Amino acid sequence: MLTVVLFSTLALGASFPVSASHVGSGQSRHTWMADNGNGTFSNPLFFEEFSDPDLIRVGDDYYLTGTTMHTMPGLPVLHSKDLVNWKLLGYAVDELDYGPQYRLEEGKSIYGQGIWAPCLRYHKGTFYIFSNVNGRATQVFTATNPAGPWAHHEMKKGFHDLSVLFDEDEKAYVVWGYRDLHIAQLNDSLDDIVPGTEHTPFGPTSLIGEGSHFYKINGKYVITSAWYAGRMRMACARADSPFGPYEIQPAISADEAFGFTSGYRLRNQGAGKFDTWPLNPHGGPEGVAMHQGGIVETQTGEWWGWSMMDANSIGRMTCLSPVTWEQGWPYFGLPGNLGRTPRTWVKPNTGFAERPSAPFARNDDFRGPSLANVWQWNHAPVDGKWSLSERQGFLRLHTVPGESLWNARNTLTQRAVGPASSPTVELDASGLETGDVAGLGLLNYPFAWIGIRKSTQGLEIVQYDQSTDKSEVQSLSSGRVWLRADCDFISEKAKFSFSTDGKAFRNLGPEFTMIFQLKTFQGIRYSLFAYGAGGGFADFSHFSVHELSPTALTQPIPIHREIRLENMKSKEAIVVKGGELASVTASDPLAQSPAAHFRVIDRKLGRVSLQTVDGRFVTVHGLGAQGQVSLEPTRNDDSQTFQWTEMARGDLLLLSLASHRNLRILPDGALRADEPGAQFDRKNGASFSWKPIS
């Protein structure tokens, strides 16, 4: 059975409008928004999991969907006018139910399975989503309104990681598979391939991997595809016929990880004792770099790409890239720096100026007639065991028998949001019976939670960590408690706390290490749960998510101020020495003199020029690796302009608009603007800290 959701555009979850004066100023915002409010955006589009994205333009509108695996409802459909600010319209499928494993019954589950790798298309007035479901043929969802309702049918064949192309001659083609890709023509019913049309134009070592996206551009058939072995990247293939032969460009996007490296991983997928370790403790983009995605043309003729990166415990995040066509290939990045996506860049020109907004309203007081559309159930819910009406202003979860959070039915989840955030919820556990447990969890593998357990001795506040199988327990005199988890997705550590008055919080339990793993194929999920043998219930209210830094700029750009720039690895300061730019140690007298002072001049769009005390400007000549740096009088071109770019770990990169590469200190102390991007260990000399001059 599969139930199709019916969403009205009048019932959409609200986003958070933010005035441009606040965005990008370093002041606190409600939630992460990619739009900086000054004509630029910063990656990721959403600082949370949004994996296997597919995106299309229909007229002046853009639509986006992605993988949801075992969480329900599934296949979110988002809408945008500018490719940066998105609103969640709804979901294509309300609930998947193909057996007890979809309901967490009989000890079975579909963790890391369910519905995934969707292909979103539009043809002759109809929206299509083709998607995989484990153990089933490919599912097809259709609608004339992307907000729904969506109809559904199942194909006669399963197509792993498929992409569909509707050609101008009314024929439809499908590409699918892993490494050994297949291409075939679809029949008119879109439920099977036309016999005799299946081709395999790529071999298993062709660098054309999986997660394909199929296009026809200027008469050429174009396929983008992800490659995971060794260097994570996105490849591209092109041909004059849908069946080939294809030329291959093995890396139109590669190595871009915005300074991240692979974080904590499971060595043994939890077989027995959980064994975790940093996969790449020495740094590097391997395992996290942007890879799977596609391209789209705006109404104004610009090309943009999107792709995902495996951002460790928060999950796979979607990023947006300017596209540069060179020799017929759509490279992600800028001329002179092909394959590397800037973290901050000017917004796409779509002809529309949208206000900064977020697709989700994360907070919920549970006073509405239905759950906010940010919520998704862990597997199919038991509808008779939860309610928003039994107690006004509360989500009531009736306990259903279960052994742990892992198999607790009716667990309500939403994606965690980075770079750091704290979910808090008020819990009234007075309805629990002996043997029941309810609380706030970080659903993952391993998972952890804080909550209330009712034993024969009464109520207890408990913090449990599955990775160690240990609990911290304190007695509790009242069933009313506030629960909180403080999550840092840069360090990948979390702490749990509780309060009995909603004001003063006390820590409970040791730090919890958050990881990314392939058991659930998802990142951390904030979760409300109630399970046990008692048959009682738990009431939740006032769920909120506080984001410590929901902006790509933790500090405002110091326009019209003098600053001192210091390399974050070597601690060398940039100075004027002998009339030229150089770097010196922090102990050098020049580092503490006006020679190290640079006035920040506003060039709009989050861009700046750096002026020395003698009135000259830091100037770059040469594209790409030829970026030479000098000091010159003011010029009326881009040679003295830098995109001020703060990375997720706080380091500053200065991206030259002349070279399209970043300013860096060379080992000999000289400066060049030739560095492609951030480096995890900051040894490339391009990561800076800055301090204002009093």
Secondary structure, DSSP 8 states (H G I E B T S, - for coil): -EE-----GGG--------TTTTTTT---SS--SB-SSSEEES-SSSS---S-EEEEETTEEEEE---BTEESEEEEEEESSSSSEEEEEEEESEE-SSGGGGT-TT---TT-SEEEEEEEEETTEEEEEEEETTS--EEEEESSTTS--EEEE-SS--TT-EEEE-TTS-EEEEE-SSS-EEEEE-TTSSSB-TT--B--S-TTSS--EEEEEEEETTEEEEEEEE-SSS-EEEEEEESSTT---EEEEEEEES--TT----EEESSTTSSS--EEES-TT--STTTS--SEEEEE-TTS-EEEEEEEE-GGG-EEEEEEEEEEETTEEEEEETTEET---SEEE---SS-------S----B-S-SSS--TT-EEESS--GGGEESSSSTT-EEEE-B--SSGGG-TT-EEEE--SSEEEEEEEEE-TT--TTEEEEEEEESSS-EEEEEEEETTEEEEEEEETTTTEEEEEE-S-SEEEEEEEEETTTTEEEEEEESSSSS-EE-S--EE----TTTSS--EEEEEEEESS--EEEEEEEEEEES--SS-SS---TT-EEEEEETTT--EEEEETTEEEEE-TTSGGGGSGGG-EEEEE-STTEEEEE-TTS-EEEEESSGGG-EEEEES--SSGGG-EEEEE-TTS-EEEEETTTSSEEEE-TTS-EEEEE-S--TT-TTS--EEEEE--
